[in-house]
Amino acid sequence: MKIVSGLLAAPHPALRPAPVGLVVFILLATANGAGYRYGVSDQAFYVPAVMRAANPAAFPRDAALIDTQGRFFVLDEILASVQRTTGASTASLFFAGYLLSLTLIWAAVGLVGGRVYRSPWLVVALAALVTLRHNIPRTSANSLEPYFHPRVLAFGIAMLAIAAFLRRRHALAIALIGVSALCHLTTALWFAIVVGIALAVVDRRWRRVVVAGAGAAAVVLAWALVAGPLHASNATMDDLWLESFAAKDFIFANEWPIWAWLANLGLLVALWGAHVSRERGGTATAEDRALVWGATGLVAVFLVTLPAVAAHVAVAVQFQISRVFWVVDLLVAVYGIAAIGERVGARGVKVVATLFVAISIARGAYIIEKEHAERSLFLLSLPDTPWEDAMRWIARQPIETHVLADPGHSWKYGTSVRVSAGRDVLLEDVKDSALAMYAREIAVRVVERRRAIGDFAMLTPDGARALAGRYDLNYLVTEATLNLPEVYRNTQFRIYALKPAGPASVSTAR
């Protein structure tokens, strides 16, 4: 058993020192996320963004693609600066970011719970519930991620802002929201709306500040759309632009199935239900009520902007406003547990906490030991697979090397060419189509290249040479055997030279 023996043998987290509680929280959160992995999923963008910030010469052909979202991303420069100062590898830097994210969330759980709950057992229940990674329906947002994501780091910092608000440290709450924005702008924005409305509700002195701040933000946004960096987003997406990310079924909330609407709007209903229950019991504070109104305002923003999303107005689509339900989901967890704890009494809270901890352990153990038995709990670097072996060969080639690979290679083989080799690739469909949302010229690029490649499994030598001539490609990485100059092979992949660069000498690996 990979995790069960260690966790069950330990005394209950509520009875152990804080460092042990943090370790247990990280273990359970990681297990419930199917294990920590470097370089996967959204890191197909974030890892190359940091690489490019550290070395501007990196990705000479894909720079425009990466910068499409990277221009709104500050953390890449911060991480690159840390990397230059410390000499840390990108993999170790991202693992440190993962641990920091979970540590901040764990600390915020304790601070929020310590203010809202009367029993420390309910803090344990909330911590266990938070470890249960889950998807917020049709939003592409998960409550946690099993890898470093700036969005989760911003979430942890913004949770601390909620804790500061509950403790009536209003200036600190605003400052923490600002720090959160350095990590992930839109996540910070959702929390800013909640905290801003809550401040206006709970303290008249802050109302003018909040109104003035909202007005200033509206002016800045209007400038950015009319004459600033978001000018290109002040447009309606045409059919080609929409085609580039048509597979993303979470973008347009107006197209959600009824169950997704019920699930997400049901979160707000559940939040109000928990709050009303606590108000009737006389335990809800003015701050609690203010946060519930903040969440209501957040959902109102989603509903008010929905027509613009349905009309394919670019800026409304790009903000992915449906992710506001991630914040509502958190508040439901906080206040739902509070309402349950006040119903079951002093003895019952121990049962509730034990139940949630048991569920987290059982679910995490099942995911790691059964559902994803091929994975270890922590994989801190790229795995030793034939794909990564082929990528190591590509990484030894000049920085301007341009690669042709299966457009679906990141999900088929685990990581992208950009992450594993640090080299340009003609198309990585999963991430490139997501980035296409932010600029029409990138959408054109994605659709054009998708059509040019066609069915990669049917690629012929003539087709590969035609693509090489059109896009200045150096190497083809494929599982297929083709009549092309082979320069490297291993047990699964062959690498072919697509343009002459000296004699094609074959080398092999396992």
N, C-alpha and C positions, 0 to 999 in steps of 0.2 A: 504494500500500500504506500503510495507516494506521499500523501499528506494526512490521511486520517489518523494514523498512529500517533504522529506528533501532536496533532491538535486535540485529540480526545484524551491524551495522557496529561495535557496541561490543565491546571485548575481553570475555573471559569474566568473569562477576561475581566469581569467586574471585580474579581478578587486579586488580580495580579497588578504589578506595577505598570505604569503607563507605557514604558518602552515595549513591554511584552504585548500589551494591547495593540500597539501600532504594528508590531510584527505579525500578529494574528490577523489583523485587518488587511494588511498587504497580501498575506498568503491567501486569505479567503477571496479577496477581490480578484487576485490573479487567477486563482483556480476557477472561479465562476466566469472568468473571461476566456477560458480555454488556454491559459498559459501566456506568459509574456513573450512577445516575438518582436524582433527588430526588423525594420524595413518593410513591413507589410501595410496593406490598405492605404490610408491617407498619407502614410509616410512616403508613398511614391511621389508626392509633391514636396513634403517638408524636408526630407533628407537632401534631395537635390537643391532645394532653396538654400539650405545651410552650406552645402558644398559650394554653391555659386557665390554666396556671401563671403566665404573664406577665400575663394579663388575666382575672381571675376572672369578669368579666361576659360573657366569650365563651361561646358555646354554652349559652344559658339553657335550652333544651329538651333538649339532649343531654348535659347535665352528668352526670346519673345514669349514663348509659351509659359515658361516658369515665372517670368516677370508679370504676366497678366494678373495673377493673384498675389505674387510676391511683393508688388508695389504697395499693397495694403498690409503687409506683414512686417512687423518690426522685430519680432523675436529672432528671426534668422540672423540679423546683424548682431544681436546680443549674444546668441549662441556661438556665432563665428568668432566674435571677440574673445569669449571665454575659451574657445578652442585654441586660438592663437596664443593666449596667455598661459594656458595650462599644458598645452600639447596633448590634450585628451583626444582620443579617437571619436569619430562621430557616433559610433555604437555606444561607447561608454557615456558620452554626453547625453544621449537620448535616454539611456537607462537611468541616469541620475535625474533627468527631468521627469521620468515616470515615477520614481520613488518620491520626488518632491511633490508631485501632483497628489499622490495618494496620502502623503503625510499632511498636506494642507487640508485635504478633504476630511481626514480623520480628526485633525485638530478642530476644524469647523464643526464637525458633528458633536464633539465634546462641548464646545462653547455654546452652540445653539441649544443642544439638549440640556446643558446645565442651567440655561435660562428658562426653557419652556417646561421641563419636566421636574417633578417633585422627587422622583426616585432615580438613582443612577442606573438601575436595571433597565429603565426605558432608554437611556443613552446607549446601553449595550444593544438593545433591540434595534434602535435606529442605525447604529453602526453595522449590524448584521444585515439589515434590510438594504443599506446602501451598497453592500458588497454584491448584491444580486443583480449583476449586469443585465439590462434588458433594453430592448429597442422601444423608442417612443414611436407609436405607429405612424407610418408613412411620412416620416420627417428626416430619415437618414441619420438621426442622432441616437446614440446609445447613451445610457446613463453613465457608463464608464467604458474605457477602452483598454484592451490588454497590451497596449504599447503607448509610447509617449505621443500625446496629441496636445498641441497648444490650447485647444478648446477645453480640455479637461483641466489643464493647469489654470486657465482663466476661471473656470467653474469653481475650483477650490479656493482661489483668492476671493472671488465674489461671494462664496459661502461665508467666508470670514467677514465680509462686509455686512451680510445679514446678521451675523452674530454681534457685530459692533452696533448695528441699529437696535437690536433687541436690548442691548446694554446701554442704550441712549448715548452712545459715542458717535454722534451724527457726522462730525467732520471726518473722523477716522473711516466711517463707512464710505463716504464719498471718495476719500483718498484711495481706499482699497479698490473701489470700482475703477478708478483711474489706472492703477497698477494692472488690474485685470485686462484693461483695454490694450496694454502693451503686448499682451500675450495673444488675445483673440478678440478682435473689435466687436463682432456682432454678439458674442456671448456676453461681453461686458455691457453692451447696449441693452440687452434684455434685463439684466439685473439692475441697470441704471433706471430703467422704467419702473421696475418694482419698488426699488428703494426711493426713487424720486416721488412717486405717488404716495408711498408710505410716509415719507417726511412731511408732505403737504397735508396728509390726513391727521397726523399725530401732533404736529407742532405748527401753529399759525405763523410763527416767526420764520419758518422755512418756506412758507408758501410762495412769497415773493421771489425768493432765491430760485425755487424750483421752476416757477413760471418764467422767470428771466432766463434761466438756463435752457429751458425747452425752447424759448423763442430764439435764443442765440444759436442753438443747435439747428433749428429750422432754417435760419438765415444762412448758416454755413452750408447746410445740405443743398439749399436752393442755389447758392453760388457754385458749389461743386458740380451740380447738374447742368447749370447753364454755361459756365465758363471755366470750371475747374477740372480736376482729375476724373470726375464722373460724367463728363460731358458726353462721352460715347454711350453711357448708360441711359441717357435721356432720349431713348428711342423705343420703338416697338419691335420686338423680335419677329423677323420674317420666317418663312417656312424653312429656308436653309439653316438658319440659326437654330431653330427648334429641332430640326433633324439631327443636328450634331449631338444632342443629349437626350434624344427621344426615349432611350432605354431607361432613363432615370424616372421611375414612376412616382417619386416622392416630391417632385418639384411643384406641381400644380394642385393645390389643396382643393380647388373647385372640381377636380376629377377624382377625389377620394371616394372609395366605396362607403356606404352608410356606416359600416362597422368602425371605420377609422374615425369618422365624425363622432360617433357615439363614444368611442374610447377616449378621444382627446378632450372633447367638451365635457365628458363625464368626469374628467379630472377636476375641473373647476367646480362641478356640482359636488363632488366628494369633498373638496376643500371647504366649501361653504357648509356642508353637512357636519364636518368635524368641528368647524369653528362655532356653529350654532349650538352644537352639543356642549362645547366647553363654556360658551357664554351662559347657557342655562345653568350650568354647574357652578358658575361664578369663578372660573379659573382663567378665563381668557383675559389678556391684558390689552391695553390700548395699542401697544406695538403689534400684538398678534392680529388684531382687527385691521390695523393699517397695512400689514403685509398681505392679508387676504384681499383687501381692496387693490393693492398693488398688482397682485396676480390677476385680478379681474380686469384691471386696466390693460394688462399685457395681452390678455385674450381679446379685449376690445380692439387693440392695435392690429392684431391678426385679422379680425373680422372686417375692420374698416379698410385695410389694405388689400383684402381678398379680391375685390373687383379689378384692381390694377394688376394683380398677379394673373387673374383669369384673362385679362386683356393683353397679356404678354408684354407689359411694360418692363423693360430690361431691368431697371434698378430695383423694382419690386420683386422680380424673380430672383435676382442675385442676392438679395438679403436673406432669402430662405426663411421667411418670417414664421413659418410653421414650427420652427425649432423653439419658439417661446414655450411650447408645452413641456419641454425638458425642465424648465425652471418651475412650472406649475407642478410637475411630477415630483420634484424635490419637496416642495411645500406640502403636498399631499402626504408624503412620507412623514415629514416632521409632525404635522398636526393630526394626521390619522393615528399615529402611535400615541400622541398625547390624549386624544379622545378615548382610545381603547384603554389606556392605562388608568384613566379616571373612572372608567366603568367597572374594571375588574378588581380594583382595590389593591391593597398592599401585597397580599399574597399572590394575586393574579399577575402582577407585573413581572414577578420572577418566572412564572410559567411562560408569559409572552416572550420575555427575553430569551429564555432557554429554547423555546420553539423556533424563534427566528435564527438563533445561532445554529441549531440542529439542521434547519433547512439549508442554511448557507453551507455548512460542512458537507451535508449529503449531496447537495447539488454540485458543489465544486468537485467533490470526489468522483461523482459519476461522470462529469464532463471530462476531467483529466484522465481518469482510469478506464473509462468505457467509450464515451462518445468520441474523444480525441486521444486515444491511447498511444498514438504515434508521436505525440508531443511531450516534451518535458515541461515542468512547471515554469522554468525560466530558461529561455534561449537568448543569451545576451549578445550574440553575434550572428552573422549569416550562417545558415546550416551548411554542412559539408555534403552537398548533393551534386549530381552531374551538371545541373543548371549553374550552380555557383562556381563549379570548376570551369565551365565554359566562360562565365563572366570574369573570372580571374584572368583568363587568357586575354579577353577583350580589354580588361583594365590595364594590361601591360602595353597596349598599343598607344600611339600618340593621342593627345587630348582632343584633337579635332576629328578623331575616328567617328564615322557615322554607320550605324548598325541597322540592319533589317532583321526583324524577328517577328514571330507570330504576334499580331496585334493584341491578342489575349494573353500574352506571356506572363503578366504579373499575377493573374489569378490562376493560371494553369501551373506555373512553376514556383509561385510563392513571392517573388520579388520582381521589380522592374529592372531593365537594363540600366536605367539612370541610377538606381539605388546601388545595385550590385557591382556595376562596372564603372559608374561615373562617366558614362559616355552617351552621346546623343543617339536617339533611336527614332526611326521614321514614324512609328505610331505605337503608343501604348494606350489602347482604346479606353480602358476603364478610367484612368485619370485624365487623359487628354480630353475626353468628352465632358468630364466634369469641369475642367478649366475653360472649355469652350463657352460655358454659360456667361463668362465674364467679359468676352470680347467677340464681336462678330468676325473679325479677321482670323481669330483662332478657330472659330466654328467653321469658317470656309476651309481652313487648312485641314481640320479633322475630317470633314466630309470628303474633300478632294483626295486625301491620302487613303481613306477607307475605301473609296471607289477604285482608286488606282491599284491597290493591293488585291481587292476582290477576295476570293476564297483562298486563304493562305495555304491550306492543305493541298490545293491543286496548282500551286506555283510551279512553273516550269523554268528551266535554265534561261530560255529566251525572255520569259517574263521577269526573272530576277535581274537579268542584264539590262532590260528596258527600264526597270525601276532605278537601277544603279545610275544609268545615264541621266535620267530625269531629276534625281534627287542627290546625286553625288554620294552614293553609298559605297562604303569600303568592304563590309563583311555581311554575310548572311549566316544567321544561326538558326539551325533547323534540325529536326529529327529525321528528315527525309534524306535519301541518297540521291544526289543529283550529279549530272555531268558538268561539274564546275571545279575549278582549282581548289582542292581541299588543303587547308593550312593547319587544321587542328581537329581532333576528334576525341571523344571519350565514350563511355558505354552507352550514352543516350543521344548525344548531340554531335553534329558536324558543323564546323565553321568553314565557310567558303569565301575565298577572295573574289570580290566583284569588280575590282579594278586592278590593273597590274601595279604591283609594288615590289618588284623583285621576284625571284623564283618562288613558286608555291611549294614549300617543303612541308611534308606532312609530319606532324608530331602527334603522339597519342598519349592518353591518360587512361586511368582505370574507368 
